[in-house]
Amino acid sequence: MQGGSNGRDQGLVFIALNADLRRQFEFIQQTWLNNPNCNGLQGEKDPLIGDNDSSGMFTVQGSTTDRRLHGLSRFVKVKGGGYFFLPGVKALTFLAGGI
């Protein structure tokens, strides 16, 4: 991300270790973060990591009234990513006694 307080690029590295990628990480990503109708909300995506396109909105639910934010743009910009599997083939061969 450009424009940190020191003028240098800044960012965040995210790592998730899951036993079942589809049931865990992908479920959270699709069912909660990018689902515009999650938990009874209509047409809303997660304000921080959802794939908003400057037309997004988000309801801040309060005890007496709700506050609705409009015009949300994408906050997190993904620069790259990949799925890497642990343990590797060499370790699995070792664990299976094939060395």
PEQUI-V217106 format. One record per residue. N is the residue number from 1. RES is the residue in three letters. D_LAST is the distance of its C-alpha to the last C-alpha in whole Angstrom. Layout:
BEGIN
n->N res->RES d_last->D_LAST
n->N res->RES d_last->D_LAST
END
This chain:
BEGIN
n->1 res->MET d_last->45
n->2 res->GLN d_last->48
n->3 res->GLY d_last->51
n->4 res->GLY d_last->50
n->5 res->SER d_last->52
n->6 res->ASN d_last->51
n->7 res->GLY d_last->51
n->8 res->ARG d_last->47
n->9 res->ASP d_last->45
n->10 res->GLN d_last->43
n->11 res->GLY d_last->41
n->12 res->LEU d_last->38
n->13 res->VAL d_last->35
n->14 res->PHE d_last->33
n->15 res->ILE d_last->30
n->16 res->ALA d_last->29
n->17 res->LEU d_last->26
n->18 res->ASN d_last->27
n->19 res->ALA d_last->25
n->20 res->ASP d_last->27
n->21 res->LEU d_last->28
n->22 res->ARG d_last->31
n->23 res->ARG d_last->32
n->24 res->GLN d_last->32
n->25 res->PHE d_last->33
n->26 res->GLU d_last->34
n->27 res->PHE d_last->37
n->28 res->ILE d_last->38
n->29 res->GLN d_last->39
n->30 res->GLN d_last->40
n->31 res->THR d_last->42
n->32 res->TRP d_last->43
n->33 res->LEU d_last->43
n->34 res->ASN d_last->44
n->35 res->ASN d_last->46
n->36 res->PRO d_last->50
n->37 res->ASN d_last->51
n->38 res->CYS d_last->49
n->39 res->ASN d_last->50
n->40 res->GLY d_last->54
n->41 res->LEU d_last->54
n->42 res->GLN d_last->55
n->43 res->GLY d_last->54
n->44 res->GLU d_last->52
n->45 res->LYS d_last->49
n->46 res->ASP d_last->47
n->47 res->PRO d_last->49
n->48 res->LEU d_last->47
n->49 res->ILE d_last->44
n->50 res->GLY d_last->45
n->51 res->ASP d_last->46
n->52 res->ASN d_last->49
n->53 res->ASP d_last->52
n->54 res->SER d_last->55
n->55 res->SER d_last->56
n->56 res->GLY d_last->54
n->57 res->MET d_last->56
n->58 res->PHE d_last->55
n->59 res->THR d_last->57
n->60 res->VAL d_last->57
n->61 res->GLN d_last->57
n->62 res->GLY d_last->60
n->63 res->SER d_last->62
n->64 res->THR d_last->65
n->65 res->THR d_last->65
n->66 res->ASP d_last->62
n->67 res->ARG d_last->61
n->68 res->ARG d_last->60
n->69 res->LEU d_last->59
n->70 res->HIS d_last->59
n->71 res->GLY d_last->58
n->72 res->LEU d_last->54
n->73 res->SER d_last->52
n->74 res->ARG d_last->49
n->75 res->PHE d_last->48
n->76 res->VAL d_last->44
n->77 res->LYS d_last->43
n->78 res->VAL d_last->39
n->79 res->LYS d_last->38
n->80 res->GLY d_last->35
n->81 res->GLY d_last->32
n->82 res->GLY d_last->29
n->83 res->TYR d_last->26
n->84 res->PHE d_last->23
n->85 res->PHE d_last->20
n->86 res->LEU d_last->18
n->87 res->PRO d_last->15
n->88 res->GLY d_last->14
n->89 res->VAL d_last->12
n->90 res->LYS d_last->9
n->91 res->ALA d_last->10
n->92 res->LEU d_last->10
n->93 res->THR d_last->7
n->94 res->PHE d_last->5
n->95 res->LEU d_last->9
n->96 res->ALA d_last->8
n->97 res->GLY d_last->6
n->98 res->GLY d_last->4
n->99 res->ILE d_last->0
END
